[in-house]
Structure formats: structure tokens, C-alpha cells
């Protein structure tokens, strides 16, 4: 089947080829909502540039699952005459794949540190899929990528959520395109121009005023093309359904003791990255879901506390009457409780290999699985799951807006039939309140989790939304 792009996709292809064609060899970015076909757009761009002799060899950097699933499948699906190899596995396998004379080499971010040390081929084009993986300027993977940026003249970045936490997330990504021409040659210049210290004990970098976001957007407009699904896809609005459960008086009392420990840690100036505050917050989240981890003599065990969410979840599944549902959970003890009621439901976790993941998704899309369970971060990118599913159930929420939006977009994308329903199972009077409120809108996620938790504490355990 030949790829026949929609008009908006033609516009995106023209944007990329226009910026990458000829002697200028400038970078280009696509900030496209999931479902708009950024992989097919990019492959068409690669094919076009190759046909004009502008590009011979391409390096694609993408998360591991898209490396194995999305890119190869899109090449096959649309009949692109492009040969590829995947640089992954043992050092011997990596070297063999790297030295293959193919059109596209695929590698995941974790492989870049190894690649930067090799005598690798010369690539004409670098494609960074899910560029937010490199939003942290000082991260090892970003440093390794910057070494490649200086050696590859043409560069493309792709993502659906370019600034999941703050506009400062954009700097490192835009640097990949233009090596600092737009926003500054290094993070120090960028911060001096656009940011200021703020948050608790000046721990965070924040926009210096309300004009920064607009100024940065104006500066980056020439180098990136932004498209929203709502503007280009004829799809009904998502229906959000909050299902609330209540703890028993005894469990509620025990939970509040955990919460009090969390607040004491935060009031003492400890950030959530600190072991005490982080552990207390994790236990509060787990308690709200129904279980916590307990560590004794370096052995971690699970303590199941209540089944309030599980009962509500089972009732919802009954209501769906075997309609396929995609279920997001957070902790492995969540999975244990769900499996106690639905033992045959397949699950995708961090350790699930790509081949098994593909098998589950294929069966799910065919309607052969009434339920598929997944940790939200494991399928947040690159999976199409809209062929038979309209219902997404969040058994346990996430603190990452990007993972939340991307997970939902596995189903809410081009090709879905009917309205998509997103169900949140929430435990009233717990940190679930904070987490749900922060997912309400893009503006809300600019507020830090610590600030949101302190507001929740000051309001007596209530969140106004």
C-alpha cells in the first residue's frame, strides 16, 4: 500500500524538505499530536531527499519499542524502498548492525553513549523521534547526542509534547536543530535570557515573566511546525469519567498518617527526590491504589491494604460488557490485585520484550483481547491501539502529563471509530486528588508537584478543580 498523505501531511513534508534541501542544510522539527502520522511524514521526507541525492544514510534515534515496532512496520506498511538495521543488543550485534550498508540505522537513546565512542559511519541526516527524551541538557544521553549533532549536517526532531513541564524543556531540543542559533549556544545563555530561579528554596528554573512563552514560540516558529489533532482530524471530543471510591474509616485514618509523614518531610525542605519524601509520597500513592511495598532486610514485599479501586474497576469492566479496554496501572502491586480478579488479562510492563508487546497489541487491535493492562510509561509512545478500543481506564494515575497524554493518544487518534472514553478511578481524600487536578489542562502542569501537594495540604486534603 502506497502512502497517500492528507493535505496537512503534505504541508509537513514540504516544510521538512524545504528546510533540509540544498546547501543550507538547516534543521527542522515537527511538533505533531499523536495520530497525525509523523513517522510516515518523516519516511516520505527521507525518501524524497534520497531521490534527489541529498541524503544517503540516516540515523534514527527513538525509544526502544518504536525502534523495533513503529519504524519497521511503517516502512513495510507503506511500501517504502528503504533498508534498515537496528543497533541494539550485545556489542557484537551492535557493531554488525552499525556497519551494515543500509538506508536507515535505528538506535535507542540508551545506545548513544556506546555509539559516540565508535568509529561509526557518516550519516547525512539525524532524526530524533520523541525529542523530549533529550530535554535535560546535562543528562548523559543528551551529551552523547550533542557529539553526533556536530557531525551530521541535517537534523529532524519529532515529538507530540515538546514542553511537558516548562518552556525550558525546549532549549535542548531546539539546540539539536540549530546548535544554539535560535535560543542560545548553551544552557547558561538561555537561562540568563529567559529564566529565573524560583520554586521552593529557588530549586527550579522558571520563566522570568509571562511573556517568555510567547517570545520563545515566536523565535522557534521558523524551525518547527506545530499541528494539533483537533485542527486536522475529524474526531469527537474525549469523554472523561471520574469514578470515586472511599476508604473505610480505619484505612482512611492509616492513610492520613502516611500523608502527615509526607507533609512533615516537605515542610522540612525535602524535595520529592529525597529518599524520605519520595518514599512517603510513593507509599501514599500506593495506599490510594490499594497496596504498598514494605522492605525488611533488603527484601521487598507487597502489603495489600484495600480493594476499593479493584471493586470499582471490576464494576466498570462489567458495564463495558466485554468491550475492549486499555488499562493503565502504576505499581506492580496494582497488577497483582487486578490479576487476582482478571488472571488471564495480559500485561505490558517495563521488562516485557518488544516481540511480546507487538503480539499483545496485534491481538488487542483485532478484538481478540477484551482487556490489555499496561504501565503507563511502557506504551506512551509509538503504539497504535485504536482499531477496536474506545475505553481507557486509569487504575492508577501518573505524575507525568506527557505519559498521560501519550497513553490516551494510543487510542484517541486517526482511525478510531466512535467516541473515546477515559475513565479515572480515584480514591477520595488522597493524593489522587492532586494528581487528577494536575492532569486537567496543559497550564496546570506548569505548577510543580511539590507546590500542588502543599496547596492540597493547606486546603485540608481538598483540591478545587
C-alpha positions as CSV (number, residue, x, y, z in Angstrom):
1,X,0.0,0.0,0.0
2,X,1.4,3.4,-1.0
3,X,1.3,6.3,1.4
4,X,-1.2,8.9,0.2
5,X,-0.7,11.9,2.5
6,X,-3.5,14.2,3.6
7,X,-3.1,17.9,2.8
8,X,-1.7,18.6,6.3
9,X,0.8,15.8,5.9
10,X,1.8,17.2,2.5
11,X,2.3,20.6,4.2
12,X,4.5,18.9,6.8
13,X,6.6,17.1,4.2
14,X,7.0,20.3,2.3
15,X,8.2,22.0,5.5
16,X,10.8,19.4,6.2
17,X,12.1,19.0,2.7
18,X,12.2,22.8,2.2
19,X,14.4,23.3,5.2
20,X,16.6,20.3,4.6
21,X,17.1,20.7,0.8
22,X,20.1,22.2,-0.8
23,X,23.2,23.8,0.7
24,X,21.7,25.4,3.8
25,X,21.0,22.0,5.4
26,X,19.1,23.5,8.3
27,X,17.3,21.6,11.0
28,X,13.6,21.2,11.2
29,X,11.1,20.0,13.9
30,X,7.6,18.5,13.8
31,X,5.6,19.0,17.0
32,X,2.6,16.9,15.9
33,X,-0.1,15.4,18.1
34,X,-0.1,11.6,18.1
35,X,-2.2,10.2,15.3
36,X,-1.1,12.8,12.7
37,X,1.4,10.4,11.1
38,X,4.8,11.9,11.9
39,X,6.6,8.7,11.2
40,X,5.1,8.3,7.7
41,X,5.7,12.0,7.1
42,X,9.4,11.6,8.0
43,X,9.8,8.5,5.9
44,X,8.4,10.3,2.9
45,X,10.8,13.2,3.6
46,X,13.7,10.8,3.7
47,X,12.6,9.0,0.5
48,X,12.2,12.4,-1.2
49,X,15.7,13.6,-0.1
50,X,17.2,10.4,-1.2
51,X,15.6,10.6,-4.6
52,X,17.3,14.0,-5.2
53,X,20.7,12.7,-4.0
54,X,20.6,14.9,-0.9
55,X,20.7,12.1,1.6
56,X,22.1,8.6,1.5
57,X,22.3,7.4,5.1
58,X,20.0,8.2,8.0
59,X,20.4,7.7,11.8
60,X,17.1,7.5,13.6
61,X,17.1,7.8,17.4
62,X,13.9,6.6,19.0
63,X,12.7,4.8,22.2
64,X,13.3,1.0,22.0
65,X,9.7,-0.1,21.3
66,X,9.3,2.3,18.3
67,X,12.7,1.2,17.1
68,X,11.5,-2.4,16.9
69,X,7.9,-1.8,16.1
70,X,6.8,1.5,14.7
71,X,9.6,2.4,12.2
72,X,10.0,-1.1,10.7
73,X,6.2,-1.5,10.4
74,X,5.7,1.9,8.9
75,X,8.3,1.1,6.3
76,X,6.7,-2.2,5.4
77,X,3.1,-0.9,5.7
78,X,3.6,2.0,3.2
79,X,6.0,0.1,0.9
80,X,9.0,2.4,1.3
81,X,12.0,1.1,-0.6
82,X,14.2,1.7,2.5
83,X,16.6,-0.9,4.1
84,X,17.2,-0.6,7.8
85,X,19.1,-2.2,10.6
86,X,18.6,-1.9,14.4
87,X,21.7,-1.1,16.5
88,X,20.8,-2.9,19.7
89,X,21.8,-5.9,21.8
90,X,25.3,-7.2,22.6
91,X,28.3,-5.1,21.5
92,X,28.9,-7.6,18.7
93,X,25.4,-7.3,17.4
94,X,25.5,-3.5,17.6
95,X,28.8,-3.4,15.6
96,X,27.3,-5.7,13.0
97,X,24.2,-3.6,12.6
98,X,26.1,-0.3,12.6
99,X,28.3,-1.5,9.8
100,X,25.5,-2.7,7.6
101,X,25.2,-0.7,4.3
102,X,21.5,0.3,4.8
103,X,19.5,3.4,4.3
104,X,18.4,3.8,7.9
105,X,20.1,2.8,11.1
106,X,17.8,2.7,14.2
107,X,19.1,3.1,17.7
108,X,17.5,3.9,21.1
109,X,18.7,6.7,23.4
110,X,20.4,4.3,25.8
111,X,22.7,3.2,23.0
112,X,24.1,6.6,22.1
113,X,26.9,6.6,24.7
114,X,28.2,3.4,23.1
115,X,27.8,4.8,19.6
116,X,29.6,8.0,20.4
117,X,32.7,6.0,21.2
118,X,32.7,4.0,18.0
119,X,34.3,4.7,14.6
120,X,30.8,4.9,13.1
121,X,29.6,5.6,9.6
122,X,28.9,9.1,8.3
123,X,25.2,9.9,8.3
124,X,23.6,12.6,6.2
125,X,20.5,13.0,8.3
126,X,19.8,12.6,12.0
127,X,16.2,12.0,13.1
128,X,15.4,12.2,16.8
129,X,12.0,10.7,17.5
130,X,10.4,11.7,20.8
131,X,12.9,14.5,21.3
132,X,11.6,15.2,24.8
133,X,13.8,12.3,25.9
134,X,16.7,14.8,25.5
135,X,15.1,17.8,27.3
136,X,17.6,17.5,30.1
137,X,20.7,19.3,28.9
138,X,23.1,17.6,31.4
139,X,21.8,14.1,31.0
140,X,24.3,11.5,29.7
141,X,22.2,10.6,26.7
142,X,21.9,14.3,25.7
143,X,25.7,14.8,26.0
144,X,26.2,11.8,23.7
145,X,23.7,13.1,21.2
146,X,25.3,16.5,21.1
147,X,28.5,14.8,19.9
148,X,26.6,13.5,16.9
149,X,24.8,16.8,16.3
150,X,28.1,18.4,15.5
151,X,28.9,15.8,12.9
152,X,25.5,15.5,11.0
153,X,24.5,18.4,8.9
154,X,20.8,17.8,8.6
155,X,18.6,17.1,11.6
156,X,15.0,16.5,12.4
157,X,13.3,16.3,15.8
158,X,9.8,14.8,16.3
159,X,7.5,14.9,19.4
160,X,3.9,15.5,20.4
161,X,4.5,17.2,23.7
162,X,7.7,19.4,23.3
163,X,7.4,21.2,26.7
164,X,5.7,18.7,29.1
165,X,6.9,20.6,32.3
166,X,8.1,24.1,31.3
167,X,9.3,26.1,28.3
168,X,12.8,25.5,29.5
169,X,12.4,21.9,28.2
170,X,12.6,23.3,24.7
171,X,16.1,24.6,24.8
172,X,18.0,21.3,24.5
173,X,15.6,20.1,21.8
174,X,15.9,23.2,19.6
175,X,19.7,23.0,20.1
176,X,19.6,19.7,18.3
177,X,18.3,21.5,15.2
178,X,20.4,24.7,15.1
179,X,23.3,24.2,17.5
180,X,22.2,27.2,19.5
181,X,21.3,29.7,16.8
182,X,17.8,30.3,18.0
183,X,17.8,30.1,21.8
184,X,21.5,30.3,22.7
185,X,24.7,28.3,22.4
186,X,24.5,26.8,25.9
187,X,22.1,26.4,28.7
188,X,23.7,29.3,30.7
189,X,22.9,31.8,27.9
190,X,19.4,30.6,27.6
191,X,18.7,30.8,31.4
192,X,20.2,34.3,31.6
193,X,18.0,35.5,28.8
194,X,14.7,33.8,29.6
195,X,14.6,32.2,33.1
196,X,14.9,33.0,36.8
197,X,15.3,31.0,39.9
198,X,12.1,30.1,41.8
199,X,10.0,27.5,43.5
200,X,10.9,26.1,46.9
201,X,14.3,27.4,48.0
202,X,14.9,28.6,44.4
203,X,15.3,25.0,43.4
204,X,13.7,25.4,39.9
205,X,14.3,27.5,36.8
206,X,11.1,29.3,35.9
207,X,10.2,31.7,33.1
208,X,11.3,35.2,34.1
209,X,7.9,36.7,33.1
210,X,4.6,36.0,31.4
211,X,6.0,37.0,28.0
212,X,8.7,34.3,27.8
213,X,6.5,31.5,26.4
214,X,5.3,33.8,23.6
215,X,8.7,35.1,22.8
216,X,10.2,31.6,22.6
217,X,7.3,30.4,20.5
218,X,7.9,33.3,18.1
219,X,11.6,32.5,17.8
220,X,11.1,28.8,17.2
221,X,8.2,29.2,14.7
222,X,10.6,29.2,11.7
223,X,12.3,26.0,12.7
224,X,9.4,23.9,13.9
225,X,5.9,23.1,12.5
226,X,3.3,22.6,15.2
227,X,0.0,20.8,14.5
228,X,-2.9,19.8,16.8
229,X,-5.0,16.8,16.1
230,X,-8.2,18.8,16.8
231,X,-7.3,21.1,13.9
232,X,-6.7,18.3,11.3
233,X,-8.7,15.3,12.4
234,X,-12.5,15.0,12.4
235,X,-12.8,13.3,15.7
236,X,-15.3,13.6,18.6
237,X,-14.2,15.1,21.9
238,X,-12.8,12.7,24.5
239,X,-15.3,11.9,27.3
240,X,-13.7,12.0,30.8
241,X,-15.3,10.0,33.5
242,X,-14.1,10.3,37.2
243,X,-15.1,7.3,39.3
244,X,-14.6,8.0,43.0
245,X,-14.1,5.4,45.8
246,X,-13.9,5.9,49.5
247,X,-11.6,4.4,52.1
248,X,-13.1,2.8,55.2
249,X,-12.7,4.9,58.4
250,X,-9.8,2.7,59.6
251,X,-8.0,2.7,56.3
252,X,-8.6,6.5,56.0
253,X,-7.1,7.1,59.4
254,X,-4.0,5.0,58.5
255,X,-3.7,6.8,55.2
256,X,-3.7,10.2,56.8
257,X,-0.8,9.1,59.0
258,X,1.2,8.4,55.8
259,X,0.2,11.7,54.4
260,X,1.2,13.5,57.5
261,X,4.7,11.9,57.2
262,X,4.9,13.2,53.6
263,X,3.9,16.7,54.7
264,X,6.5,16.8,57.5
265,X,9.2,15.8,55.0
266,X,8.1,18.6,52.6
267,X,7.8,21.1,55.4
268,X,11.4,20.2,56.4
269,X,12.6,21.3,53.0
270,X,13.0,17.9,51.4
271,X,12.2,17.6,47.8
272,X,10.4,14.5,46.4
273,X,13.7,13.3,45.0
274,X,14.9,12.9,48.6
275,X,14.6,9.4,49.9
276,X,12.3,10.3,52.8
277,X,9.8,12.5,51.0
278,X,10.0,10.3,47.9
279,X,9.3,7.2,49.8
280,X,6.4,8.8,51.7
281,X,4.8,10.0,48.5
282,X,5.2,6.7,46.8
283,X,3.5,5.0,49.8
284,X,0.7,7.5,49.7
285,X,0.1,6.8,46.0
286,X,0.2,3.1,46.5
287,X,-2.1,3.2,49.5
288,X,-4.6,5.2,47.5
289,X,-4.5,2.4,44.8
290,X,-4.7,-0.4,47.4
291,X,-1.3,-1.6,48.4
292,X,2.2,-0.6,49.5
293,X,5.7,-2.0,49.3
294,X,7.4,-2.9,52.6
295,X,11.2,-3.5,52.8
296,X,12.7,-5.8,55.5
297,X,16.3,-6.7,55.5
298,X,16.6,-5.5,51.9
299,X,13.7,-7.8,50.8
300,X,10.7,-6.0,49.4
301,X,7.3,-7.5,49.9
302,X,3.8,-6.3,49.0
303,X,1.2,-5.4,51.6
304,X,-2.3,-5.4,50.1
305,X,-4.5,-2.9,52.0
306,X,-7.9,-2.5,50.4
307,X,-9.8,-3.4,47.2
308,X,-11.9,-0.3,46.8
309,X,-10.4,0.6,43.5
310,X,-10.4,-3.0,42.4
311,X,-14.1,-3.3,43.1
312,X,-14.9,-0.1,41.1
313,X,-12.7,-1.3,38.3
314,X,-14.5,-4.7,38.2
315,X,-17.9,-2.9,38.1
316,X,-16.7,-0.7,35.2
317,X,-15.5,-3.7,33.3
318,X,-18.9,-5.4,33.8
319,X,-20.6,-2.3,32.5
320,X,-18.5,-2.4,29.4
321,X,-19.9,-5.8,28.6
322,X,-16.6,-7.2,27.1
323,X,-15.9,-4.1,25.0
324,X,-12.0,-3.9,24.7
325,X,-10.4,-1.7,27.4
326,X,-6.9,-0.4,27.7
327,X,-5.9,-0.2,31.4
328,X,-3.1,1.9,32.9
329,X,-1.6,0.9,36.2
330,X,1.3,2.3,38.1
331,X,2.7,-0.2,40.6
332,X,3.3,-3.9,40.1
333,X,1.2,-4.5,43.3
334,X,-1.6,-2.8,41.3
335,X,-1.1,-5.5,38.7
336,X,-1.2,-8.2,41.4
337,X,-4.6,-7.0,42.6
338,X,-6.0,-6.7,39.0
339,X,-4.8,-10.2,38.2
340,X,-6.5,-11.6,41.4
341,X,-9.8,-10.7,39.7
342,X,-8.8,-11.0,36.0
343,X,-6.0,-13.6,35.9
344,X,-5.9,-14.0,32.2
345,X,-5.5,-10.3,31.2
346,X,-2.1,-9.9,29.5
347,X,0.1,-7.1,30.8
348,X,2.9,-4.9,29.4
349,X,5.5,-3.8,31.9
350,X,9.0,-2.4,31.6
351,X,10.5,-5.8,31.3
352,X,8.2,-7.0,28.6
353,X,10.1,-7.7,25.4
354,X,9.1,-5.8,22.1
355,X,8.0,-9.1,20.4
356,X,5.6,-9.9,23.2
357,X,4.3,-6.4,23.3
358,X,3.7,-6.5,19.5
359,X,1.8,-9.7,19.8
360,X,-0.4,-8.4,22.6
361,X,-1.2,-5.2,20.6
362,X,-1.9,-7.1,17.4
363,X,-4.4,-9.3,19.2
364,X,-5.9,-6.3,21.0
365,X,-6.4,-4.4,17.8
366,X,-8.1,-7.5,16.3
367,X,-10.6,-7.5,19.2
368,X,-9.2,-10.8,20.5
369,X,-8.4,-9.4,23.9
370,X,-11.1,-7.8,26.0
371,X,-8.5,-6.2,28.3
372,X,-4.9,-5.2,28.0
373,X,-3.0,-3.9,31.0
374,X,0.0,-1.6,30.8
375,X,2.2,0.5,32.9
376,X,1.6,4.0,31.5
377,X,5.2,4.7,30.6
378,X,5.7,1.5,28.6
379,X,3.3,2.3,25.8
380,X,3.3,6.1,26.0
381,X,4.9,6.4,22.6
382,X,4.6,4.9,19.2
383,X,1.8,2.4,19.5
384,X,-1.4,2.3,17.5
385,X,-4.2,0.8,19.6
386,X,-7.3,2.5,18.1
387,X,-8.7,-0.3,15.9
388,X,-11.0,-2.0,18.4
389,X,-10.8,0.1,21.6
390,X,-12.8,3.1,22.8
391,X,-12.3,2.8,26.6
392,X,-9.1,3.7,28.6
393,X,-9.2,3.0,32.3
394,X,-6.6,4.6,34.6
395,X,-6.5,2.3,37.6
396,X,-3.5,4.4,38.9
397,X,-2.6,7.8,37.6
398,X,0.7,9.2,36.6
399,X,2.5,12.4,37.6
400,X,3.8,12.9,34.1
401,X,1.5,14.8,31.8
402,X,3.4,13.6,28.8
403,X,2.9,10.0,29.6
404,X,-0.8,10.6,30.4
405,X,-1.5,12.4,27.1
406,X,0.6,10.0,25.0
407,X,-1.0,6.9,26.6
408,X,-4.5,8.3,25.8
409,X,-3.4,9.1,22.3
410,X,-2.7,5.4,21.7
411,X,-6.4,5.1,21.2
412,X,-7.6,8.7,20.6
413,X,-6.0,9.0,17.1
414,X,-6.9,8.9,13.5
415,X,-8.8,5.7,12.6
416,X,-10.6,5.3,15.9
417,X,-14.3,4.6,15.5
418,X,-16.7,6.4,17.8
419,X,-16.1,8.4,21.0
420,X,-13.1,7.6,23.2
421,X,-13.9,7.4,26.9
422,X,-11.1,8.0,29.5
423,X,-12.1,6.6,33.0
424,X,-10.1,7.7,36.1
425,X,-10.6,5.6,39.3
426,X,-9.8,7.9,42.1
427,X,-9.7,7.5,45.9
428,X,-11.3,10.5,47.5
429,X,-9.3,12.5,50.1
430,X,-5.9,11.2,48.9
431,X,-3.1,12.4,46.7
432,X,-5.2,11.1,43.8
433,X,-6.9,14.5,44.1
434,X,-3.7,16.3,43.4
435,X,-2.7,14.0,40.6
436,X,-6.0,14.3,38.8
437,X,-6.1,18.1,39.1
438,X,-2.6,18.4,37.6
439,X,-3.8,16.4,34.5
440,X,-6.7,18.7,33.8
441,X,-5.0,21.1,31.4
442,X,-1.7,22.0,29.9
443,X,-1.4,25.1,32.0
444,X,-1.9,23.2,35.3
445,X,1.2,21.1,34.7
446,X,3.5,24.1,34.8
447,X,2.9,24.0,38.6
448,X,5.4,21.7,40.3
449,X,4.1,18.6,42.1
450,X,5.6,19.8,45.4
451,X,3.7,23.1,45.1
452,X,0.5,21.2,44.3
453,X,0.9,18.9,47.3
454,X,1.5,21.9,49.6
455,X,-1.7,23.6,48.3
456,X,-3.5,20.3,48.9
457,X,-2.2,20.1,52.5
458,X,-3.1,23.8,53.2
459,X,-6.6,23.1,51.9
460,X,-7.1,20.3,54.3
461,X,-6.8,17.5,51.8
462,X,-9.1,19.1,49.2
463,X,-8.5,20.1,45.7
464,X,-10.6,22.6,43.8
465,X,-10.8,21.9,40.1
